[in-house]
Amino acid sequence: MNRCIALLFVSIIVLASVFVSGCTSQSNQTSTSTATTVNQTSTSTLPAVNQTLSTIVGKLHDILAESSTAMTAWNVTWTDANTVKVDVAIQQYNASAHATTHANANYTIKRFNTVNEAANYLNSQVSGYKLDSTASPNDSAYIRATGHKPSTYERWMKINENRRDYADVSSVTQTDNFVVSLHDIAYTG
C-alpha cells in the first residue's frame, strides 16, 4: 500500500510541476464522484486575472481529469490577479491491494513578472527541501498552454511523513515565471 501512496504522490507532484499552463475559465468549480456541480462566479466579482495563469488552472484540471484517478473535489480560489489556490481531492482504487487511496492536494500557483523574480521567490521557499529535478516533463499544463517547454525548470521536494498507509509530501516548482507550491497528503483506507 505504501507503494501505491508513493506512486500517487509522484503522480500528483509531477502533475503539479506540469500544470503551469493555462485555463480559459474564471470560475470556481466543485466536482464530486456522484455528480458535477459548477459554481460560476461572475467575472465582475473576480480580480482581473492573468490569462495565462487562468489557462494553467484549466490545464491542471484537464490533466487530473485525464488521469486514471477519480477527482472528488475541485475548488479554485483567486487570491489576486497573479495568485490562485487550487484544492483537489482524488481517489484511486487499487484492486490488487483491495484498498482505496485518497489524496488531498493543495496547490498555490503564483505568476511573476520575470523569471528572476520567480527564482528569488523559489529560493526563499525551499529551506529544508531537496532539489528533485531540473528537467522539465515532456508534457505539462505549461507546455499545453504555451506550446513550448520552459527555459527554466526546478522542482524541490520535502517528505514530511511517510508511513505504510500515509504520506505527506510538499514541493515547490519553478516553471519560467511561475512558481507552484504543492502540499499533498495521501492515505489508504
C-alpha positions in Angstrom: 0.0 0.0 0.0 2.9 2.3 0.7 4.0 1.8 -2.9 0.5 2.9 -4.1 0.7 6.0 -2.0 4.1 6.8 -3.2 3.0 6.4 -6.9 0.0 8.6 -6.3 2.2 11.3 -4.7 4.7 11.2 -7.5 1.8 11.5 -10.0 0.3 14.5 -8.3 3.6 16.2 -7.8 4.6 15.6 -11.5 1.2 17.0 -12.4 1.7 20.0 -10.3 5.0 20.8 -11.9 3.4 20.1 -15.3 0.4 22.1 -14.5 1.8 25.6 -15.1 0.0 26.3 -18.3 -3.4 28.0 -18.7 -7.1 27.9 -18.4 -9.9 29.6 -20.2 -12.4 29.7 -17.4 -12.6 32.2 -14.5 -15.0 30.2 -12.3 -14.9 28.3 -9.1 -15.7 24.7 -9.8 -16.5 21.8 -7.5 -16.9 18.3 -8.7 -17.9 15.1 -6.9 -17.8 11.5 -7.9 -21.6 11.2 -8.0 -22.4 14.5 -9.7 -20.6 17.5 -11.0 -21.5 20.9 -9.7 -20.0 24.0 -11.3 -20.4 27.1 -9.2 -20.0 30.0 -11.6 -18.6 33.2 -10.1 -19.4 36.3 -12.0 -16.3 37.8 -13.6 -17.2 41.1 -12.0 -16.5 39.7 -8.6 -13.1 38.2 -9.6 -9.9 40.2 -9.9 -8.7 40.8 -13.4 -6.8 37.6 -13.5 -3.8 36.8 -15.7 -5.0 34.9 -18.7 -2.0 32.5 -18.9 -2.4 31.7 -15.2 -6.1 31.1 -15.7 -5.3 28.8 -18.6 -2.8 26.9 -16.3 -5.6 26.2 -13.9 -7.8 24.8 -16.7 -4.9 22.6 -18.0 -4.3 21.3 -14.4 -7.9 20.3 -14.2 -7.7 18.6 -17.7 -4.6 16.7 -16.8 -6.1 15.5 -13.5 -9.3 14.6 -15.2 -7.5 12.6 -17.9 -5.6 10.6 -15.3 -6.8 7.2 -14.1 -7.9 8.7 -10.7 -11.3 10.0 -9.7 -11.4 13.6 -8.8 -13.9 14.0 -6.0 -13.4 17.7 -5.3 -12.0 20.7 -7.2 -12.0 24.2 -5.7 -10.4 27.3 -7.3 -9.8 30.5 -5.2 -8.2 33.5 -6.8 -6.2 35.5 -4.2 -5.3 38.2 -6.7 -4.7 38.6 -10.4 -1.4 36.6 -10.2 -2.1 34.1 -7.5 -4.6 31.2 -7.3 -5.2 28.4 -4.9 -6.5 25.1 -6.1 -7.7 22.4 -3.7 -8.2 18.9 -5.2 -9.3 15.6 -3.7 -8.6 12.4 -5.6 -9.4 8.7 -5.0 -7.8 5.8 -6.7 -8.8 2.2 -6.1 -6.0 -0.4 -6.1 -7.7 -3.7 -7.0 -4.7 -5.9 -6.1 -4.5 -4.4 -2.6 -8.3 -4.2 -2.2 -7.9 -0.6 -0.9 -8.7 2.9 -2.0 -6.0 5.6 -1.8 -7.2 9.1 -1.0 -5.2 12.2 -1.8 -5.8 15.8 -0.9 -3.6 18.3 -2.9 -3.4 22.0 -2.2 -1.7 24.0 -4.9 -0.8 27.7 -4.8 0.3 29.0 -8.2 2.0 32.4 -8.5 2.8 34.3 -11.6 5.8 36.7 -11.5 6.7 39.4 -14.0 10.1 37.9 -14.7 11.9 34.5 -14.4 14.4 36.2 -11.9 11.5 37.3 -9.6 10.2 33.8 -9.7 13.7 32.3 -8.9 14.1 34.7 -6.0 10.7 33.7 -4.6 11.5 30.0 -5.1 14.8 30.3 -3.3 13.1 32.0 -0.4 10.7 29.0 -0.1 12.9 25.9 -0.3 14.7 25.8 3.0 14.6 22.1 4.1 13.7 20.9 0.6 15.8 18.8 -1.7 16.3 19.5 -5.4 14.4 16.8 -7.2 14.6 17.7 -10.8 15.8 20.4 -13.3 14.4 18.5 -16.3 11.1 19.7 -17.5 8.5 17.0 -18.2 7.7 16.3 -21.8 4.0 17.1 -21.3 2.7 19.7 -18.9 0.0 22.2 -18.5 2.6 24.8 -19.2 3.6 23.2 -22.4 -0.1 22.6 -23.4 -0.8 26.3 -22.8 2.3 27.9 -24.4 3.3 25.3 -27.0 6.9 25.1 -25.8 9.0 23.7 -23.0 10.1 26.2 -20.3 13.6 27.7 -20.4 13.8 27.4 -16.6 12.5 24.5 -14.5 13.3 23.4 -11.0 11.3 21.1 -8.6 12.2 20.9 -4.9 10.6 18.3 -2.7 10.3 17.6 1.0 8.8 14.4 2.5 7.1 15.5 5.7 6.0 12.0 6.7 5.9 8.6 5.0 4.3 5.5 6.7 2.8 2.3 5.3 -0.6 3.8 4.8 0.0 7.6 5.0 2.3 10.1 3.2 2.7 13.8 3.5 4.8 15.5 0.7 5.5 19.1 -0.2 7.0 20.5 -3.3 7.9 23.9 -4.8 8.4 24.1 -8.6 9.5 26.9 -10.8 8.5 26.8 -14.5 9.7 30.0 -16.1 8.0 32.9 -14.3 5.5 30.7 -12.4 6.0 29.0 -9.1 3.8 26.2 -7.9 3.7 25.2 -4.2 2.0 21.9 -3.5 1.2 20.2 -0.3 -0.1 16.7 -0.8 -1.4 14.2 1.8 -2.4 10.6 0.7 -3.7 7.8 2.8 -5.1 4.4 2.3 -8.4 3.5 3.9 
